[in-house]
Amino acid sequence: LWSIWMESTMKKSYKIDVDCANCALKMEDAAKKTEGVLDASVSFMTLKMKVEFAEGANPQEVMERVRENCKKAEADCEIFL
């Protein structure tokens, strides 16, 4: 059962650049609303975004959309893919 669960969800961590904790929250909200993302969390302290992808999602394609959505919510942010 454990191996089935591991295969069905994939988590990745990305380095980000953002100016304030409130902006990091905007990025987190934008990421969570992106198709292909099951869950996301942004840490302003560590400047990292953790993303859990939906089953069958292509992480690279999903992250391109996450970056676009984050830029709409907070223009002065960056996700290093």
TANOR-V458729 format. One record per pair of residues at least 24 apart in sequence whose ideal C-beta (glycine too) atoms are under 7 Angstrom apart, sorted by sequence separation. I is the first residue (numbers start at 1). J is the second residue. D is the distance in Angstrom with one decimal. If there is no record, write none. Layout:
<<I J D> <I J D>>
//
This chain:
<<37 62 6.2> <16 42 6.7> <18 44 6.6> <36 62 3.7> <34 62 6.6> <9 38 6.4> <18 47 7.0> <37 66 6.6> <17 47 6.5> <35 65 6.8> <49 79 6.2> <16 47 5.3> <34 65 5.1> <15 47 6.3> <16 48 6.5> <34 66 4.8> <15 48 6.3> <16 49 5.0> <14 48 6.8> <13 48 5.5> <14 49 4.8> <31 66 4.9> <34 69 5.2> <33 69 6.7> <13 50 5.0> <14 51 6.9> <31 69 6.9> <11 50 6.3> <12 51 5.6> <30 69 4.2> <31 70 6.4> <11 51 6.9> <30 70 4.7> <11 52 4.8> <30 72 6.9> <9 52 5.7> <10 53 4.8> <27 70 4.6> <30 73 4.1> <9 53 6.9> <29 73 6.7> <9 55 6.7> <27 73 6.5> <8 55 4.7> <12 59 5.9> <26 73 4.3> <27 74 5.7> <26 74 4.6> <10 59 6.5> <27 77 5.6> <23 74 4.6> <23 77 6.2> <18 74 6.8> <19 76 6.0> <18 77 4.6> <17 77 6.6> <16 77 6.7> <17 78 4.3> <16 78 6.5> <16 79 5.2> <16 80 7.0> <14 79 5.3> <15 80 4.5> <14 80 6.2> <14 81 6.6>>
//
